[in-house]
Amino acid sequence: MTKIVFRKSDGIFYGFEEHGHTGYGESGDDILCAALSAMTMLIINAIEMSYASDVEYVIDEETTDIKVTAKGALPDHEPDELKRFAISGLIQAYYYQLMELTEEYYDYLSVEVVEE
């Protein structure tokens, strides 16, 4: 099972961590794992390239654990309110997409939110 924990500060999504293999399919043929990887990289690339904002991320190839932190979503790190809203919105959209996926893949995917 893959567990994804989203991080929020004062109600603002600014990061997430993914842990574990989904176990939905064989390694290399796991469509759920592939979907999670593609969505994660889309968020990282969009924040870096489209919004020209730093995003810290660590991908452990051995465990497949991923940690993504986009402090540009937070007022203390980004003065541009629209940019903050866009960055946080991308992460929040990922959260809502995953909540939809948990309805069908509840044995393979767990999602939660931690307010810090």
N, C-alpha and C positions, 0 to 999 in steps of 0.2 A: 504494500500500500504506500502511496505517496501522501505525505502530510504537508500541507502548505499553510504557513502561518503568516498572515499579513500584519504589518505594524502600522499603527496610527499614533499620531500625536495631536492632541486637542481636536480630535475628529478628522484629521487629515491623513489620508493614506500616503505613506512615503517609502515603503519597502515591503519585502517579503522574503521568506526562506522556504525552500523546498527540500524535503528529506525523504529518502527511500525510493525504491523501485515500485512502479504501479503493480507489476505482476499480471497485467492484463493479457500479455502475449509473450512469446519467446523474445529473448534479446535480439534486437535488430528488426523485429517484426511487430513490436508493441506500438500500435497506433495511438494509444492514449499517451504513452510516454513521448512519442514524436510530437503530438499536439501540444503538450506542455512545454517541450523544448522550443518549439517554433514560436509559441506565444511569448515565452520568456525573452527570447532573443529579439522579437519584434519590439517589446517594451524597452529593452536596453538600447537598441539601435534608435528608436524613435526619440527617446530622451536625449541621447548623445547627439544625434544628427539633426533631427527636426527642431528640437528646442535648444540646441547648443548648451546643454547643461551637463554637468558632471554626474555620473552615476557610478557608484562603487559596486563591483560585483566580484564574487568568487565562485568559480565552478570547480568542484572537486571531481575530476574525471573518474576516480576510483569508486567513490561512494555515490556519485551523481548528485550530491548535495549542492544546492545553489543558494547564495545569499545575495540579495539585491537591495541597495540603499540609495535612494534618490533624495538627497537633502534639499535639492532645488524645489521640492514641493512645500517646504516649510518657510514661514515668514522670516525666521532668523538667518536663513541662508540665501534667500532670493527676494530682492526688492520688487520685482515685476509680478504683480498680482495675477495677471493673465497667464504668465508662464507657470507660476505655482499651480494655478487651477488646472492647466493642461497636463502637467506632469502627474499631479495627484489623480486627475481624471483617468489617465491611462492605467494607473495601478488599480484604481477602483473598478474600472471596466474589466480588468483581468479577474478581479475578485468576483464580480457578478457573472462572468462567463464560467468561472469554475464552479460557482454555486449551481448553475444550470447543469453542468456536467456531473455533479455529485448526485443528481436525481437518477441518472442512468447508471453511473459507475460508482455507486456508494460503497461497494466492496473493495474498490481500488484507489479511492481518492477521498481525502479528508481535508476540510478547509476550516480555518478559524481566524479570528481577529484578536489581536492583543493591543490594548490601548496603553501607551507608555506615558 
